[in-house]
Amino acid sequence: AGWVAGVYLSTTPTTGVKPIKIEFTVYVNDGPLNMRTSPSTSGSVVNTLPTDAKLQVADGPATGSGYTWWKLRSSNWGTGWVVADYIGRR
């Protein structure tokens, strides 16, 4: 037992997490999720994605507004940037 600095801790699990790369298929884990025109919270919202939406990775990662972003595309949802924390592979 002991103390550690919080900056070295993560709430994101490191085991079982599948990496994301361009051309991979990903799903929205926690919707609704805003898809934006740029990798920033100031980018205009292109679409709002529901939980379980299926998309393909088109570009990224990029950083902006304190987040990591991936550019996703889908014939159902269009193309835009989303925060990486809310998507994953299955």
BELNORBEL-V762569 format. One record per helix or strand of 3 or more residues. SS is the DSSP state (h for helix, s for strand). FROM is the first residue (numbers start at 1). TO is the last residue. If there is no record, write none. Layout:
BEGIN
ss: (SS	SS)
from: (FROM	FROM)
to: (TO	TO)
END
This chain:
BEGIN
ss: (h	s	s	s	s	s	s	h)
from: (6	25	33	45	54	67	78	84)
to: (8	28	36	49	64	74	83	86)
END
